[in-house]
Amino acid sequence: MESGHERGRARRRLGAGAAIVLVLAVFAVTVGIGIVRGASGAAETVPLASEPPSSPSASAVVYVHVAGAVGAPGLYALQPDARAVDAIAAAGGFAPDADRGAVNLARAVQDGEQIVVPVAGAMPDPAAASPVDPMVDLNTADAAALEELPGIGPALADRILTWREENGRFASVEDLLAVPGIGEKLLAGLREQVRV
């Protein structure tokens, strides 16, 4: 027969075992909840500490003078890959009276250039106009430009355009000899006025 002392010891062991099992069960449930939350929740990203951005070096900028009908004409330092739109934006944007179509906003800017935004309706300054190329490019000229050449009328202009459509670009001025109606004498008169 068991003594009361042994029964008490057995109960204590059983109680201690139950407490350990209960603690382990609570720990397992806590870990399980953490795993489920971690799998379903978005991870938070923490950026690495970095040095503050330094000012651009002299070689990392281009200087552009923006003048004319803009908010704040002046000299602006821009990124090397900047476009005319960036230069005009840096200068405060277009003025209300600006001729917005007079400037190609998509073109890349170059160091040391000047962008002039004219006033709408103003006559262009002849001194600022780009020089006209006196040479006619055989690969890009239309019929009207070709007809300006000596000895080339509408019929020969059409033949030159037809030859270009059928054969592709002119590789040299001498390729004009392949166009019906153009011989050595006509080519000699055109040689100094056309290019490819």
C-alpha positions, 0 to 999 in steps of 0.5 A: 500500500502506498503511503501518503508521502509517496502519493504526494510526491507523485502528485507533485511530479505530475503537477510539475510535468503538466506545468512543463507541458503547458509552458511548452504548448504556450511557447509552440503556439506563440512561435506558430503565430509568429511564423504565420504573421511573418509569412503573411505580412510584408517585410519592412525594408530599412535603407542602408545609411549612405552619405548625403548626395554631394554637389555635382562636380564641374564635369558632371554639369553643362552650362546653358544660357536660357534667354528670351520669353522665359520666367527667369532668363539666365545661366543654368547648370544642368545634368549632362543628359538634360534636354531643352525642356529641362533648361526652360523649366530651370529658367521658370518655364515659358513666359505667357507670350512665348512662342512655345513651338519655336523651340525643340524641347526634346533635343539634348542640350550642349555645354555653353549653348544659348537657348532663345525662346522667342515671343509669339509673333516676333520676326526672327533675328536674321543674325541668329538664323542658322546658315542655309546649306547651299548643297542639295542632299540627293537622299533627302531632297523633295521634287521642289528642291531638286527642281531648283538645280540647273538643268533639272525640271519636273520630269528629271526630278521625278526620275531622281525620286523614282530611282531613289525609291526603287534603289535606295539611297544614293551612295555617291553623286556619280550614282546620278548617271544611273538615272535616265536622262542624266549624262556626264555633261549634266552631272558635271554641272550638278557636282558642286551643288549636290551631295549625298 
